[in-house]
Amino acid sequence: MLMWEGSKLYPPVAIAELEHKFLISIDDEHGTFEMHDQIRDMGRNIVQQQTPVASRFWENNKTLQMLQRRK
């Protein structure tokens, strides 16, 4: 959350809105939030389409390939 606040994003508002729309659920006991796999995959797909080279390594095989190339 601190990272988001530093970038002028307001996580409490955004998270409350996502929860209100039932896109995420918050587990106060463990301090985590969860989302359906399809929502997660849709978000990843959007990021990969917008910035395919700079997108994060969500796929284990791609991460392993990158680490092996850097040796």
N, C-alpha and C positions, 0 to 999 in steps of 0.2 A: 504494500500500500504506500509506503514512503516513496518508492520509486515513482509511482504514478503521481503522487502529489507534487514531486519535484518537477514533473513535466507538465504541470498545470492541468492535469486530469483530476477529476474529483471522484475517487473510487467509492466513497459511501453513497453518493447519488447514483452512480452508474450501477453499482452492485444492487442497490435497492430496486432500481428499475428492472434489472434482469430477473431478480427474484419475484417481483410483482408480475412479470410476464411469464413466470414459471419456466424460464430458460435455465435457471440454476437453482440449487437448493443449498442452504447454509447449514452446516453442522457445527453449532456453537460449542458442543462438548469437545470436539477435536480441533476446532479452529480452522476448518476447511470448508470449501464449497465444492459442489459436484454439479456436473452437467451430463446430459445424455450423450452417448457416444456419437450420435449423428450430428449434434450441435458442434461438438469438438471437431469432428472430421470436416464439417462445412467451414469452420473458421480456419482450419489448417489449409484447406483447399484454396480459400480466398487469398491467404498470405502467399502461398506458393505460386498462384497465378499472377499476383501483383509484383512480386520480387523473387523470381525463381532462383536466381543466383545467391541472393542474400538471405533467403528464408532459412529458418531454423532447421536443425537436424532432428526431425521427428521419427524418421525411419532408421532403425538400428543398423541396417546394412549400409546406408549412406554415411552414417556417422563413422562406422568402422572403416569404410573406404577412405574417407577424408583423413582419418588418423593414420592410416597406413601410408598414404601418399606423403604425409608430412615428415616421415621418419628420415 
